Amino acid sequence: MSPASQSRSLIVDACQYCNWSELILRQLVEGRVSAITVTIAYHEDFRETVEHLVDWNRRFERHGDLIVPGRSAGDIDTAAQSGRTAVFFALQNCSPIEDDIGLLQILHQLGVRVMQLTYNNQSLLGAGCYEPVDGGITRMGREVIAEMNRLGFLIDMSHSGERSTLEAIAASQRPIAITHANPHWWRPAVRNKSDAVLKALADSGGMLGLSLYPHHLKDGSACAVTSFAEMAARLADEIGVDHIGIGSDLCQDQPDSVVFWMRDGRWTKTTQAGAGAKAGEGFPPQPHWFRDNRDWPHIRAALIEAGFSVTDADKVMGGNWRRFYGDAFAVGV
Amino acid sequence: MSPASQSRSLIVDACQYCNWSELILRQLVEGRVSAITVTIAYHEDFRETVEHLVDWNRRFERHGDLIVPGRSAGDIDTAAQSGRTAVFFALQNCSPIEDDIGLLQILHQLGVRVMQLTYNNQSLLGAGCYEPVDGGITRMGREVIAEMNRLGFLIDMSHSGERSTLEAIAASQRPIAITHANPHWWRPAVRNKSDAVLKALADSGGMLGLSLYPHHLKDGSACAVTSFAEMAARLADEIGVDHIGIGSDLCQDQPDSVVFWMRDGRWTKTTQAGAGAKAGEGFPPQPHWFRDNRDWPHIRAALIEAGFSVTDADKVMGGNWRRFYGDAFAVGV
């Protein structure tokens, strides 16, 4: 295969947090998913994050026939050529670096390639999207952005507040990503993004991963795939197809205790609402057209039905992330 | 330069623990030392060890004109060709892996390439050389040896008891090292090694790094370089020149508090004796012919004076470690 035809046929998902099992890894391969970026930590500190990395090292050792470590964009091609899935690591919060900027390079050495500066709440680096006040990027936040730029460590602002997001886009020397969110105009959820953010993101060369998490979808779990695809088509007209990919936020086989961990961490003793869910509500049902990693063809077909050319549909399905990761993870830029 | 001539001219020191400064790094370059293996931890747990790795990441970033990260043996050649020093990382104890075998791969990913299974005392893996009873390699010790073999993580038994050392040599699928010790027949110190250990080490393809730490030397700080070189010559006759290198144990510019940390860690509330020193004694003075990294020519000259050919002297000075590291750190063997 030529690089161009590879790029057209890639499926890349920029955000998954499944309850990993051999079953799910086999579904990834069956679904011809060439790369996923998996969440390693939400509220974990450094030491706890390392234990999750130990678990992944063991998965790579045991399931080398199904998955390969994702470190640079070329690993996506390696995976695609050998019928496996490249697994990249992401942090949804900065808690794993604690208050030590040196832990960024340590985590990068351990294979982590993406980090959100905030997760819903105020962090040491910026404000999350549920904070009543967003004071923007902090002093340490600016240092961390510069260090992430140096290392080739992708900045993700999916769960950040508006001001913090705009300031991160402006402060970063490299384009950033919002790996899993949708336009606010399609579903007015706190987690979905304003026109101002989407425009600034695309204008700076960044990427939006469209989310398939029901609370981010119009009509929630009942959302039609045609509605999703039409949203993507309108967004492509607005910000350009080259800036759109998918970050499904798939949380397959997770017990509800996990969504409470995501929302509540250890920062509260009460049960919080989040992402359109009332306090105490568990994971919403997946839309029927995206239950696991064998369902990607439904989305591709809907994109083409909604007016995307085959070339553009394949950009959204994975080609754009492949291109973007190539720049985002390159060292010595 | 051909690989052969490179190999002849290399200086490699398998054990240093200096109080690192730009001054010392410049002395390494001035002394044309192509590689050193530095101690990262004695009694530190994983998290503390990571902070030392953070410090080294910063040194590599700031002093890229002087040092390069040592990960594989080829980095020694890279350093030699560019007039810099490759810095490899070693642990003198297994405390950094705590009771988690998965931390071996994590530390390997962070660049660590050598680990002692024990440091003077009983560890989770085996017995140290000061324990009254040496029960040999433990259950976890056997698992760790197998995992180190898989990763290309060199086993070092410098501070281990006799039985544990012999059992590690037998259990390991790869040759092991004793990176810093001398023959017991030359200086009968607890830390120096018996004929049985030296023979088993060499017969299995292992390496001994001759120590320049005064308590390991005949006549201590007053040891003559001729005595050291004559010891090396006799040892080469006994076990073969290909199994001998140098591990100086240089602790330049360290305050005495560091030697108390080495001996006492946090395992005792009292002050211990160690390596020929009485309790409470600080670092001994260096022999006048090896005060810092500009003094290597004195040793090479003495080796040739003691009867080594130039070829064999250069093997001892660094060529043997270069060859041995090539096998020891190779992955997928």
Interface residues (C-beta under 8 A of the other chain):
Chain A: F46 R47 V50 E51 L53 V54 D55 N57 R58 D100 G102 L103 Q105 I106 Q109 L110 G111
Chain B: F46 R47 V50 E51 L53 V54 D55 N57 R58 D100 G102 L103 Q105 I106 Q109 L110 G111
